[in-house]
Amino acid sequence: MNLQFENVTVQHTGTAKPLFENLQLQVESGKIHVLLGPIGSGKSSLLQVVAGLLPIQSGSLWMNNRPLENEHDEEWLKKFALVFQSPEESMMASTLAKEFVISHSPFAKTPPSSEEMAYALSKQGLPTLLLQQTPLSLSGGQKRRAAVAVETSVPAEWLLCDEPTVGLDGKSLEKLIETLQNWKLEHPEGGVLVATHQIDAFLSVADQFLLLGEGGDIRQCHLSELLLHPEWLEEIGIEIPTVLRLQSQWISEGRDVPNTRLLSAEEVANFLMEGWTVRKPHSENELIENQHRRSVLREIEEANSKTQRRTHIDLRILWIGTWFVTLGCLFTHDWAGTLLSLAIAVSSIFLLGASPVSVLRQMRALFYLSVITLLFAGLSMHFHPYLNLGFHPASMLQALQTSIRLLAAVALGLIVPFTTSEAELQQALASILQPLSKLRVPTAALSFATAYVLRFLPHIQEEWHRFQIIHLARFKKRLSFWRLPYIFVPFLLVLLQMAEDTSDALHAKGMVHLRDITVHPSPWKLKRSDIFWLLTASSLTVCLFLL
């Protein structure tokens, strides 16, 4: 069952450029495919697209002449077993045995037997005693091996592994390679797709390499082609392994070495003892520098695109104007003002460059709450002499009016965080609060904390979305209310880890006390666009108050 990408475009919410655009790719069944690319290049996203966990914006994805119907195509989801990059976050049960039950629940009504679980663990070199332990008590390497054991025990066709070698020792790595080879032999209708930035472990077992370059371009090649063009690896930020580099050099020199398989370490040692020459490779520092340069360029491009979308309005003026209009939305009291506030919110999102999808995603919970409120707002109940249910349209319309005003105000409040960087937010707040410093108010610390909170909220939403994907991959169904407990503890642990990492970073920068936080606000220089926006926002606010 080959996987066929036909003009597939994938774009993350809120990003300026697609991650993959018009992707044409065929992944053949019965083979081990290794997806190579630097950290942050989109390897994990591509695996999730293949597994039916992420939506595609355009194009189509096919398997055995069957298209992926939608984002939650259960039959498609059951074809894939996915080992996540962070297995500790994908484990949701109180014991390892229950992890097997979760992964098998979409496929069979009866859970796997203890013998089947023990056999799956033994193939990864893990003892049976671990079945009754909580996954949280396992070491990092044990968690990764346990995740492989759980996912390889399900009756899927394709095995997808995201950075599976991280934290594995030599013996565990051998077990992993053996597992991938066995899966390939036992699942001729499927195959193996491994995403990694460490090529060494897979050079001798991969049937095909997928080189993920800048802009989402993918080059398909075999080992024989890599031996002729090792520079392809450096072009995507991957260091050329020593054996591959030496073998490629000797092939180019016309030496009698194979060009379809990788030399063993013993063969390389023998050739070196015979006096075969070795060219000096590029320094590791140079490779790291090139990777860092590409990463910085991507960040600068993304930041510039945000600034361009936001237009040239000074952030402080934009913020003050947004506050004015938000207050107007909350205090308007008739339908004319309500509809005007809705129109202002929608037009501001597009004119000021915020991502409509990102804003709607943040407001989804509030929207659902508003719908529930409307359903109950118009109901009336009387219990004497018996239960009577009534409906009052006027009460429902009043609740609808309040909900629209609240949604418009929240949407306006999200525009600034979604169109600015953390540093811009902090500097703008410091400038606005500067007069309070004369009253000994810690304005620098206040602006710093506010900026962090505003930027932290979207990260919480991103993490929640990520755990929804993990749930979909494990249960092969969308998250429901009754399965919320499965992801609550891992989600909470991730948030606590984020808070701890932030605290450690602040301590590393010497920010231990409030007085250690300093911000240098930029001077006020009003432009015509700033004055126009401020006057427009003030006029709209007055109109909303009067309506």
C-alpha positions as CSV (number, residue, x, y, z in Angstrom):
1,M,0.0,0.0,0.0
2,N,2.1,2.9,-1.3
3,L,1.6,6.4,0.1
4,Q,1.1,9.0,-2.6
5,F,1.2,12.7,-2.0
6,E,-0.4,14.8,-4.8
7,N,0.2,18.5,-4.6
8,V,-0.2,18.5,-0.8
9,T,0.1,21.8,1.0
10,V,0.4,21.9,4.8
11,Q,0.5,25.1,6.8
12,H,0.5,25.5,10.6
13,T,-2.0,27.9,12.1
14,G,-0.7,31.4,12.4
15,T,2.4,31.0,10.2
16,A,3.2,33.1,7.2
17,K,4.5,30.4,4.9
18,P,3.3,26.8,4.3
19,L,5.4,24.1,5.8
20,F,5.0,22.0,2.6
21,E,3.7,23.4,-0.6
22,N,2.5,21.3,-3.6
23,L,4.4,18.3,-2.3
24,Q,4.7,15.4,-4.7
25,L,6.0,12.3,-3.1
26,Q,5.6,8.5,-3.2
27,V,6.5,6.3,-0.2
28,E,6.7,2.7,-1.3
29,S,5.4,-0.1,0.9
30,G,7.6,-3.0,2.1
31,K,10.6,-0.7,2.7
32,I,12.3,1.3,5.5
33,H,12.2,5.0,4.7
34,V,14.4,7.4,6.6
35,L,13.3,11.1,6.7
36,L,16.3,13.3,7.3
37,G,16.3,16.9,8.3
38,P,17.6,19.3,11.0
39,I,15.7,20.0,14.2
40,G,12.6,22.1,13.4
41,S,12.5,21.3,9.7
42,G,9.0,19.8,9.8
43,K,9.8,16.1,10.1
44,S,7.3,15.5,12.9
45,S,4.6,17.4,11.1
46,L,5.1,15.3,8.0
47,L,4.7,12.1,10.0
48,Q,1.5,13.4,11.5
49,V,0.2,14.3,8.1
50,V,0.9,10.8,6.9
51,A,-0.8,9.3,9.9
52,G,-3.9,11.4,9.3
53,L,-3.4,13.5,12.4
54,L,-2.9,16.9,10.8
55,P,-5.1,18.4,8.1
56,I,-3.8,19.3,4.7
57,Q,-4.8,22.6,3.2
58,S,-4.9,21.5,-0.4
59,G,-4.0,18.4,-2.5
60,S,-4.7,14.8,-1.6
61,L,-3.0,11.9,0.2
62,W,-3.6,8.4,-1.1
63,M,-2.9,4.9,0.1
64,N,-3.7,1.9,-2.1
65,N,-6.0,4.0,-4.4
66,R,-7.9,5.2,-1.3
67,P,-7.8,8.9,-0.4
68,L,-7.6,10.3,3.1
69,E,-11.2,11.4,3.6
70,N,-10.9,13.8,6.5
71,E,-8.8,14.7,9.5
72,H,-10.4,12.0,11.6
73,D,-10.6,9.1,9.2
74,E,-10.7,6.2,11.6
75,E,-9.9,3.5,9.0
76,W,-6.9,5.5,7.9
77,L,-5.8,6.1,11.5
78,K,-5.8,2.4,12.2
79,K,-3.2,1.8,9.4
80,F,-0.5,3.6,11.4
81,A,1.3,3.1,14.7
82,L,3.2,6.2,15.7
83,V,6.0,6.4,18.3
84,F,6.2,10.0,19.3
85,Q,9.3,12.0,19.8
86,S,8.6,12.5,23.6
87,P,7.2,9.1,24.7
88,E,6.8,10.3,28.3
89,E,4.1,12.7,27.0
90,S,2.2,10.2,25.0
91,M,1.8,7.7,27.9
92,M,-1.5,8.3,29.6
93,A,-2.2,5.3,31.8
94,S,-1.4,4.5,35.4
95,T,0.5,1.3,34.5
96,L,2.4,0.2,31.5
97,A,0.0,-2.7,31.1
98,K,-2.8,-0.2,30.6
99,E,-0.8,1.5,27.9
100,F,-1.0,-1.7,25.9
101,V,-4.8,-1.7,26.5
102,I,-5.2,1.9,25.3
103,S,-3.3,1.2,22.0
104,H,-5.2,-2.0,21.3
105,S,-8.6,-0.6,22.2
106,P,-9.3,0.8,18.6
107,F,-8.5,-2.6,17.1
108,A,-10.0,-5.3,19.4
109,K,-12.7,-5.5,22.1
110,T,-10.5,-7.8,24.2
111,P,-7.2,-6.4,25.6
112,P,-3.9,-8.2,24.8
113,S,-2.9,-11.0,27.2
114,S,-0.1,-10.7,29.7
115,E,2.0,-13.1,27.6
116,E,1.6,-10.9,24.6
117,M,2.6,-7.8,26.5
118,A,5.6,-9.5,28.1
119,Y,6.7,-10.7,24.7
120,A,6.5,-7.2,23.2
121,L,8.6,-5.9,26.1
122,S,11.2,-8.7,25.8
123,K,11.8,-7.8,22.2
124,Q,13.0,-4.4,23.4
125,G,15.0,-5.9,26.3
126,L,12.6,-4.8,29.0
127,P,11.5,-7.1,31.9
128,T,7.9,-8.2,32.5
129,L,7.9,-6.6,36.0
130,L,7.6,-3.2,34.3
131,L,4.0,-4.0,33.3
132,Q,2.7,-3.1,36.7
133,Q,4.7,0.0,37.1
134,T,3.7,3.5,36.2
135,P,5.4,4.9,33.1
136,L,6.4,8.0,35.1
137,S,8.8,5.8,37.1
138,L,10.8,4.6,34.1
139,S,14.0,6.2,32.9
140,G,14.1,8.1,29.6
141,G,15.5,5.2,27.6
142,Q,13.0,2.8,29.2
143,K,10.1,5.0,28.3
144,R,11.3,5.2,24.7
145,R,11.7,1.4,24.4
146,A,8.4,0.8,26.2
147,A,6.7,3.2,23.7
148,V,8.2,1.1,20.8
149,A,7.1,-2.1,22.4
150,V,3.5,-0.8,22.9
151,E,3.1,0.6,19.3
152,T,4.7,-2.4,17.6
153,S,2.3,-4.8,19.2
154,V,-0.8,-3.3,17.5
155,P,-2.1,-4.7,14.2
156,A,-1.3,-1.6,12.1
157,E,0.4,-1.7,8.6
158,W,2.8,1.3,8.9
159,L,5.2,2.0,11.7
160,L,6.1,5.7,12.1
161,C,9.0,6.7,14.5
162,D,9.8,10.2,15.4
163,E,13.5,10.6,16.6
164,P,13.5,7.0,18.0
165,T,17.2,6.9,18.8
166,V,17.3,9.7,21.3
167,G,18.4,8.4,24.8
168,L,19.2,4.9,23.6
169,D,22.4,3.1,24.4
170,G,24.2,0.8,21.9
171,K,22.3,-2.4,22.9
172,S,18.9,-0.7,22.9
173,L,19.7,0.8,19.5
174,E,20.4,-2.7,18.1
175,K,17.1,-3.9,19.4
176,L,15.4,-0.9,17.7
177,I,17.0,-1.6,14.4
178,E,16.1,-5.3,14.6
179,T,12.5,-4.3,15.4
180,L,12.3,-2.0,12.3
181,Q,13.7,-4.8,10.1
182,N,11.2,-7.3,11.5
183,W,8.3,-4.9,11.0
184,K,9.3,-4.5,7.3
185,L,9.4,-8.3,6.8
186,E,6.1,-8.9,8.7
187,H,4.2,-6.0,7.1
188,P,4.8,-6.2,3.3
189,E,1.6,-4.1,2.7
190,G,3.0,-1.3,4.9
191,G,6.4,-0.3,5.9
192,V,8.5,1.9,8.2
193,L,9.0,5.7,8.1
194,V,11.6,7.1,10.5
195,A,12.1,10.8,11.1
196,T,15.6,11.6,12.5
197,H,18.5,14.0,12.3
198,Q,20.9,11.2,13.2
199,I,21.7,9.3,10.1
200,D,24.4,7.0,11.3
201,A,22.2,4.3,12.9
202,F,20.1,3.9,9.7
203,L,22.7,4.0,6.9
204,S,22.9,0.2,6.6
205,V,19.2,-0.6,7.0
206,A,17.4,2.2,5.1
207,D,16.0,1.3,1.7
208,Q,15.3,4.9,0.8
209,F,16.2,8.4,2.2
210,L,14.0,11.4,2.2
211,L,16.0,14.6,2.5
212,L,13.9,17.4,3.9
213,G,15.4,20.8,2.8
214,E,14.5,24.4,3.0
215,G,11.0,25.3,2.1
216,G,9.7,21.8,2.6
217,D,11.4,20.4,-0.6
218,I,12.0,16.6,-0.3
219,R,14.7,14.8,-2.3
220,Q,14.3,11.0,-2.5
221,C,17.5,9.0,-2.9
222,H,19.1,5.6,-2.2
223,L,22.4,4.9,-0.5
224,S,24.2,4.6,-3.8
225,E,23.2,8.1,-4.7
226,L,24.3,9.5,-1.3
227,L,27.7,7.9,-1.8
228,L,28.0,9.9,-5.0
229,H,26.5,13.1,-3.5
230,P,27.3,13.3,0.2
231,E,27.0,17.1,0.0
232,W,23.2,16.6,-0.2
233,L,23.3,15.9,3.6
234,E,25.3,19.1,4.3
235,E,22.8,21.1,2.3
236,I,20.0,20.2,4.7
237,G,22.2,20.7,7.8
238,I,23.1,17.0,8.5
239,E,26.7,16.2,9.2
240,I,28.1,13.5,6.9
241,P,29.0,10.3,8.8
242,T,32.7,9.4,8.8
243,V,32.2,6.1,7.0
244,L,30.0,7.6,4.4
245,R,32.4,10.5,3.8
246,L,35.4,8.1,3.5
247,Q,33.6,5.7,1.2
248,S,32.4,8.5,-1.0
249,Q,35.9,10.0,-1.2
250,W,37.4,6.6,-2.3
251,I,34.7,6.1,-4.9
252,S,35.4,9.5,-6.4
253,E,39.1,8.5,-6.5
254,G,38.3,5.4,-8.4
255,R,39.1,3.0,-5.6
256,D,37.7,-0.6,-5.7
257,V,35.0,-0.2,-3.1
258,P,31.3,-1.1,-3.2
259,N,28.9,1.7,-4.2
260,T,25.6,0.0,-3.2
261,R,26.2,-0.9,0.4
262,L,28.0,0.8,3.3
263,L,31.5,-0.4,4.3
264,S,31.8,-2.0,7.7
265,A,34.0,-0.5,10.3
266,E,36.5,-3.4,9.9
267,E,36.7,-2.8,6.1
268,V,37.4,0.9,6.7
269,A,40.1,0.1,9.2
270,N,41.8,-2.3,6.8
271,F,41.8,0.3,4.0
272,L,43.2,2.9,6.3
273,M,46.0,0.5,7.4
274,E,46.8,0.1,3.7
275,G,47.5,3.8,3.6
276,W,44.4,5.1,1.8
277,T,44.2,8.9,2.0
278,V,41.7,10.8,4.1
279,R,40.6,14.3,3.2
280,K,40.0,16.8,6.0
281,P,36.2,17.2,6.5
282,H,34.4,20.4,7.2
283,S,34.7,21.4,10.8
284,E,31.7,20.6,13.1
285,N,31.7,24.2,14.2
286,E,31.2,25.3,10.6
287,L,28.2,22.9,10.2
288,I,26.7,24.1,13.5
289,E,27.2,27.7,12.4
290,N,25.4,27.1,9.1
291,Q,22.5,25.4,10.9
292,H,22.3,28.4,13.3
293,R,22.4,30.8,10.4
294,R,19.5,29.1,8.7
295,S,17.5,29.0,11.9
296,V,18.1,32.7,12.6
297,L,17.1,33.6,9.0
298,R,13.8,31.7,9.4
299,E,13.1,33.5,12.7
300,I,13.9,36.9,11.2
301,E,11.7,36.1,8.1
302,E,8.8,35.1,10.4
303,A,9.2,38.2,12.6
304,N,9.4,40.5,9.6
305,S,6.2,38.9,8.2
306,K,4.4,39.6,11.5
307,T,5.5,43.2,11.5
308,Q,4.5,43.7,7.9
309,R,1.1,42.2,8.5
310,R,0.6,44.5,11.5
311,T,1.3,47.5,9.3
312,H,3.4,50.4,10.6
313,I,1.4,51.5,13.6
314,D,3.4,52.0,16.8
315,L,2.6,49.1,19.1
316,R,1.9,51.3,22.0
317,I,-0.6,53.3,20.0
318,L,-2.1,50.1,18.6
319,W,-2.5,48.8,22.2
320,I,-4.1,51.9,23.6
321,G,-6.5,52.2,20.7
322,T,-7.4,48.5,21.1
323,W,-8.1,49.1,24.8
324,F,-10.4,52.0,23.9
325,V,-12.4,50.0,21.4
326,T,-12.6,47.0,23.7
327,L,-14.2,49.1,26.4
328,G,-16.6,50.5,23.9
329,C,-17.6,47.0,22.9
330,L,-18.3,46.1,26.5
331,F,-20.3,49.2,27.4
332,T,-22.5,49.5,24.3
333,H,-26.1,48.6,25.1
334,D,-28.3,48.3,22.0
335,W,-28.2,46.1,18.9
336,A,-26.7,48.8,16.7
337,G,-23.7,49.1,19.0
338,T,-23.5,45.3,19.3
339,L,-23.4,44.8,15.5
340,L,-20.9,47.6,15.2
341,S,-18.6,46.0,17.8
342,L,-18.8,42.7,15.9
343,A,-17.9,44.5,12.6
344,I,-15.0,46.3,14.2
345,A,-13.6,43.1,15.7
346,V,-13.7,41.2,12.4
347,S,-12.3,44.0,10.3
348,S,-9.5,44.7,12.8
349,I,-8.4,41.1,12.8
350,F,-7.9,41.2,9.0
351,L,-6.6,44.8,8.7
352,L,-4.0,44.5,11.6
353,G,-2.7,41.1,10.3
354,A,-3.8,38.7,13.0
355,S,-4.4,35.1,12.0
356,P,-8.2,34.5,12.0
357,V,-7.8,30.8,12.6
358,S,-5.5,31.4,15.6
359,V,-8.0,33.9,17.1
360,L,-10.9,31.6,16.6
361,R,-9.0,28.7,18.1
362,Q,-8.3,30.7,21.2
363,M,-11.9,31.7,21.5
364,R,-13.4,28.3,20.8
365,A,-14.1,27.5,24.5
366,L,-15.8,30.9,25.0
367,F,-17.8,30.3,21.8
368,Y,-19.1,27.0,23.1
369,L,-19.9,28.5,26.5
370,S,-21.9,31.2,24.7
371,V,-23.9,28.7,22.7
372,I,-24.8,26.8,25.9
373,T,-25.7,30.0,27.6
374,L,-28.1,30.9,24.7
375,L,-29.8,27.5,24.9
376,F,-30.6,28.0,28.6
377,A,-31.2,31.8,28.5
378,G,-34.6,31.6,26.9
379,L,-35.9,28.7,29.0
380,S,-38.2,29.2,32.0
381,M,-39.5,26.6,34.4
382,H,-42.5,26.6,36.8
383,F,-43.1,23.8,39.3
384,H,-46.5,24.8,40.6
385,P,-48.8,22.9,40.4
386,Y,-46.6,20.8,38.0
387,L,-43.5,21.3,35.9
388,N,-44.1,23.7,33.0
389,L,-41.4,24.7,30.5
390,G,-41.6,28.0,28.7
391,F,-39.5,29.9,26.2
392,H,-38.9,33.7,26.2
393,P,-37.3,34.9,22.9
394,A,-36.5,38.3,24.5
395,S,-34.3,36.7,27.1
396,M,-32.4,34.7,24.5
397,L,-31.9,37.8,22.3
398,Q,-30.5,39.7,25.3
399,A,-28.1,36.9,26.0
400,L,-27.1,36.8,22.4
401,Q,-26.4,40.5,22.4
402,T,-24.2,40.2,25.5
403,S,-22.3,37.2,24.0
404,I,-21.6,39.0,20.8
405,R,-20.2,42.0,22.7
406,L,-18.0,39.7,24.9
407,L,-16.7,37.7,21.9
408,A,-15.9,41.0,20.0
409,A,-14.0,42.3,23.1
410,V,-12.0,39.1,23.5
411,A,-11.1,39.0,19.8
412,L,-9.8,42.6,19.9
413,G,-7.8,41.8,23.0
414,L,-6.1,38.9,21.2
415,I,-4.9,41.0,18.2
416,V,-1.8,42.5,19.9
417,P,-0.4,39.2,21.4
418,F,-0.9,37.4,18.0
419,T,0.9,40.1,16.0
420,T,3.9,41.0,18.1
421,S,6.9,39.4,19.7
422,E,7.6,39.1,23.4
423,A,10.3,41.7,23.3
424,E,8.0,44.2,21.5
425,L,5.2,43.6,24.1
426,Q,7.5,44.1,27.0
427,Q,9.0,47.3,25.6
428,A,5.6,48.8,24.7
429,L,4.3,48.0,28.2
430,A,7.3,49.6,29.8
431,S,6.7,52.8,27.8
432,I,3.0,52.9,28.7
433,L,3.7,52.3,32.4
434,Q,6.7,54.6,32.6
435,P,4.8,57.4,34.5
436,L,4.0,55.0,37.3
437,S,7.7,54.5,38.1
438,K,7.7,57.8,39.9
439,L,5.3,56.3,42.4
440,R,7.8,53.5,43.0
441,V,5.7,51.0,41.0
442,P,8.0,48.2,39.6
443,T,7.0,49.0,36.0
444,A,9.8,46.9,34.4
445,A,8.8,43.8,36.4
446,L,5.1,44.5,35.7
447,S,5.6,44.8,31.9
448,F,7.9,41.8,31.9
449,A,5.4,39.6,33.7
450,T,2.5,40.8,31.6
451,A,4.4,40.2,28.3
452,Y,5.3,36.7,29.5
453,V,1.7,35.9,30.5
454,L,0.3,37.1,27.1
455,R,2.8,35.0,25.2
456,F,2.3,32.0,27.5
457,L,-1.4,31.7,26.8
458,P,-0.9,30.8,23.1
459,H,1.7,28.2,24.2
460,I,-0.9,26.6,26.4
461,Q,-3.2,26.4,23.5
462,E,-0.5,24.9,21.3
463,E,0.3,22.2,24.0
464,W,-3.4,21.4,24.3
465,H,-3.7,20.9,20.6
466,R,-0.6,18.7,20.6
467,F,-2.1,16.5,23.3
468,Q,-5.3,16.2,21.2
469,I,-3.1,14.9,18.4
470,I,-1.5,12.4,20.8
471,H,-5.0,11.3,21.9
472,L,-6.1,10.9,18.3
473,A,-3.1,8.8,17.5
474,R,-3.6,6.5,20.5
475,F,-7.4,6.1,20.5
476,K,-7.9,6.7,16.8
477,K,-10.9,8.9,17.8
478,R,-11.4,12.6,18.6
479,L,-11.0,13.6,22.2
480,S,-14.3,13.3,24.2
481,F,-15.2,14.6,27.6
482,W,-15.0,11.1,29.2
483,R,-11.4,10.6,28.0
484,L,-10.1,14.0,29.3
485,P,-8.5,12.3,32.4
486,Y,-6.2,10.4,30.1
487,I,-4.4,13.5,28.9
488,F,-4.9,15.8,31.9
489,V,-1.9,14.6,34.0
490,P,0.6,14.6,31.0
491,F,-0.6,18.0,30.0
492,L,-0.3,19.4,33.5
493,L,3.3,18.0,33.8
494,V,4.3,19.7,30.5
495,L,2.9,23.0,31.8
496,L,4.9,22.6,35.0
497,Q,8.0,21.8,33.0
498,M,7.5,24.9,30.9
499,A,7.2,27.0,34.1
500,E,10.3,25.4,35.5
501,D,12.3,26.0,32.3
502,T,11.2,29.7,32.3
503,S,12.3,30.0,36.0
504,D,15.7,28.4,35.2
505,A,16.2,30.7,32.2
506,L,15.4,33.8,34.3
507,H,17.9,32.7,37.0
508,A,20.5,32.0,34.4
509,K,20.1,35.7,33.2
510,G,20.5,36.9,36.8
511,M,16.8,37.8,37.2
512,V,16.2,36.7,40.8
513,H,14.6,39.8,42.3
514,L,12.2,42.4,40.8
515,R,15.0,44.9,40.8
516,D,17.0,42.7,38.5
517,I,14.5,43.2,35.7
518,T,15.3,46.2,33.5
519,V,13.6,47.4,30.4
520,H,14.6,50.4,28.3
521,P,11.5,51.9,26.7
522,S,11.9,53.4,23.3
523,P,11.0,57.1,22.9
524,W,7.6,58.1,21.6
525,K,7.6,59.2,18.0
526,L,4.1,59.6,16.6
527,K,3.6,59.2,12.9
528,R,0.6,60.0,10.8
529,S,-0.5,56.4,10.8
530,D,-0.4,56.4,14.6
531,I,-2.4,59.5,14.9
532,F,-4.9,58.2,12.3
533,W,-5.4,55.0,14.2
534,L,-5.7,56.7,17.6
535,L,-8.4,59.1,16.2
536,T,-10.2,56.3,14.5
537,A,-10.2,54.1,17.7
538,S,-11.4,57.1,19.8
539,S,-14.2,57.9,17.4
540,L,-15.3,54.3,17.3
541,T,-15.2,54.1,21.1
542,V,-17.4,57.2,21.4
543,C,-19.9,55.8,18.9
544,L,-20.1,52.5,20.8
545,F,-20.7,54.4,24.1
546,L,-23.4,56.5,22.5
547,L,-25.2,53.6,20.8
